[in-house]
Amino acid sequence: MERNYNPDVRENDPPYLLRQVQELLLIASANKNSSALIYACLDSRIALEILDLNIMLHSVSAEEREIIVEESKPKNGIDRVNKKQGSLKEKYQLFFQAVCETLSVDAKFYNFKKSKDIQYKLSTYIHSYYMTNEDLKYDSALMQNAIIILNEFQSFLKSSFPAKNGSMIVTGINIATIPANDKIILEEWKTSNSMNYEDLKSRLKANHQS
């Protein structure tokens, strides 16, 4: 995921923020600098929120994207939009993965639950107003745990999307435009307790072979 990186020109782009986190970790280690760890946690959280938003934007028409961006701005906005739109939900993401496998498209299931779990862990360091001076020392257990979480963030980010020329490839399906037969399968998949993933792929494959 190498790309041109300029620390003086900030970008709201996950590959840039990943590199920023890596640089901050180097600074933290070399200088025993806990502030660098806290800033790395902030940039990691922002990167995950950008990914969550981008997945939702890639699942709707261009005309709907501005509304989603506006609705996602307030606190917990992404969660509220997802409850209404649903593209980050596990069933939708598994359906998306099954469609991509059926059509031989290079895309991956996005584990939104895992993203939220890492975001929650990172929030401890973003909202650090309650920490004592002992907590804030680089060698404290709390700050050393931040390094573990930041490494978890890096692994998750790298494994969540295909990458090409230093950019992550984010794709999505606009539910409003999928074929009617596939939409029927999606609705059944969302509510079924008996259809497994292989059943889902078989149904989709049959649709696209007919």
C-alpha positions in Angstrom: 0.0 0.0 0.0 2.9 2.3 -0.8 2.1 5.8 -2.2 3.5 9.3 -2.1 3.2 10.6 1.4 3.6 14.2 2.5 3.0 14.6 6.3 2.5 18.4 5.7 -0.5 17.9 3.4 -3.2 16.0 5.1 -5.6 13.7 3.2 -8.8 12.2 4.4 -7.9 8.9 2.8 -7.4 5.6 4.6 -4.0 4.7 2.9 -2.7 8.2 3.8 -3.9 7.8 7.4 -2.5 4.3 7.7 0.9 5.7 6.7 0.4 8.6 9.2 -0.2 6.1 11.9 2.9 4.1 11.0 5.0 7.3 11.1 3.5 8.3 14.5 4.3 4.8 15.9 7.9 5.3 14.8 8.1 8.7 16.5 6.4 7.2 19.7 8.9 4.4 19.9 12.0 6.5 19.2 11.1 9.2 21.6 9.0 7.4 24.2 6.3 9.8 23.2 2.8 9.0 24.3 1.3 12.0 22.5 2.2 10.4 19.2 0.3 7.3 20.3 -2.8 9.3 21.1 -2.6 11.1 17.7 -2.2 7.7 16.0 -5.3 6.5 17.7 -7.2 9.5 16.5 -6.1 9.0 12.9 -6.9 5.3 13.1 -10.4 6.1 14.3 -10.9 8.6 11.5 -9.7 6.1 8.9 -12.2 3.5 10.0 -15.0 6.1 10.0 -14.1 7.2 6.4 -14.3 3.5 5.3 -17.7 3.0 6.9 -19.0 6.1 5.2 -17.4 5.3 1.8 -19.0 1.8 1.9 -22.4 3.4 2.4 -21.8 5.9 -0.4 -20.8 3.1 -2.8 -24.1 1.4 -2.1 -26.4 4.2 -3.4 -26.8 6.3 -6.4 -24.7 9.5 -6.9 -27.8 11.6 -6.2 -28.2 10.1 -2.7 -24.7 10.5 -1.5 -24.8 14.1 -0.4 -27.8 13.3 1.9 -25.9 10.4 3.4 -22.9 12.6 4.1 -25.0 15.2 5.8 -26.9 12.7 7.9 -23.7 11.0 9.0 -22.1 14.2 10.4 -23.7 14.3 13.8 -22.6 12.0 16.7 -23.4 8.4 15.9 -24.6 9.5 12.5 -23.0 6.6 10.6 -24.8 4.1 12.9 -28.1 5.9 12.3 -27.7 6.0 8.6 -26.7 2.3 8.5 -29.8 1.3 10.5 -31.9 2.9 7.8 -29.8 2.0 4.7 -28.2 -1.3 5.9 -25.2 -1.6 3.6 -22.8 -2.1 6.6 -24.9 -4.9 8.1 -23.4 -8.4 8.1 -26.1 -9.9 5.9 -25.8 -7.2 3.3 -22.0 -7.5 3.2 -22.2 -11.3 2.9 -24.6 -10.8 0.0 -22.3 -8.4 -1.6 -19.4 -10.8 -1.2 -21.4 -13.6 -2.7 -22.4 -11.4 -5.7 -18.7 -10.5 -6.2 -17.6 -14.1 -6.1 -20.4 -15.1 -8.5 -19.3 -12.4 -11.0 -15.5 -12.8 -10.3 -15.2 -9.3 -9.0 -12.2 -8.6 -6.6 -13.9 -7.4 -3.5 -14.1 -8.5 0.1 -16.6 -8.8 3.0 -16.3 -5.8 5.3 -16.6 -6.7 8.9 -18.4 -3.6 10.3 -18.7 -5.2 13.8 -14.9 -5.6 13.9 -14.5 -2.0 12.7 -16.8 -0.8 15.5 -15.0 -2.9 18.1 -11.6 -1.3 17.1 -13.2 2.2 17.1 -14.5 1.6 20.6 -11.0 0.5 21.8 -9.4 3.6 20.2 -12.0 5.9 21.8 -10.3 5.3 25.2 -7.3 7.2 23.9 -9.2 9.9 22.0 -11.2 10.7 25.2 -8.1 10.7 27.4 -9.1 13.6 29.7 -9.5 11.4 32.7 -6.0 9.8 32.5 -3.5 10.5 35.2 0.1 11.5 34.4 1.2 8.0 35.3 -1.3 6.6 32.7 0.1 9.0 30.1 3.7 7.8 30.4 4.8 5.9 27.3 5.8 2.8 29.3 2.5 2.6 31.2 0.3 -0.5 30.6 -2.4 1.8 29.2 -0.1 3.3 26.5 1.5 -0.1 25.7 -2.0 -1.4 25.1 -2.6 1.4 22.6 0.2 -0.1 20.5 -1.6 -3.4 20.5 -4.8 -1.8 19.3 -3.0 0.3 16.7 -1.4 -2.9 15.3 -4.9 -4.5 15.2 -6.2 -1.5 13.3 -3.4 -1.8 10.7 -4.0 -5.5 10.2 -7.8 -5.0 9.8 -7.4 -2.1 7.3 -4.9 -4.0 5.2 -7.1 -7.1 5.1 -10.4 -5.4 4.4 -9.9 -4.2 0.8 -8.0 -5.0 -2.3 -5.3 -2.4 -2.9 -3.7 -1.1 -6.2 -1.1 1.6 -6.7 -1.4 2.7 -3.1 -5.1 3.1 -3.1 -7.8 0.9 -1.6 -10.5 -0.3 -4.0 -13.9 0.3 -2.5 -16.8 -1.2 -4.4 -20.5 -1.6 -3.6 -23.9 -2.6 -5.0 -26.8 -0.2 -5.4 -29.7 -2.2 -4.2 -32.1 -0.1 -6.1 -30.6 -1.2 -9.4 -29.9 -4.9 -8.9 -31.9 -7.4 -11.0 -35.3 -8.2 -9.6 -34.4 -11.9 -9.2 -31.4 -11.0 -7.1 -33.4 -8.6 -5.0 -35.8 -11.5 -4.1 -32.9 -13.6 -3.0 -31.5 -10.7 -0.9 -34.8 -10.2 0.9 -35.0 -13.9 1.6 -31.4 -14.0 2.8 -31.9 -11.1 5.1 -34.7 -12.8 7.0 -33.9 -16.5 6.6 -32.4 -18.6 9.4 -31.9 -21.6 7.2 -30.2 -20.3 4.1 -26.4 -20.6 4.5 -23.7 -18.8 2.5 -23.2 -21.6 0.1 -27.0 -21.7 -0.6 -26.9 -18.0 -1.2 -24.1 -18.3 -3.8 -25.8 -21.2 -5.5 -29.0 -19.2 -5.9 -27.2 -16.2 -7.2 -25.2 -18.4 -9.6 -28.4 -20.0 -10.9 -29.8 -16.5 -11.5 -26.8 -15.4 -13.5 -26.6 -18.5 -15.6 -30.3 -18.4 -16.7 
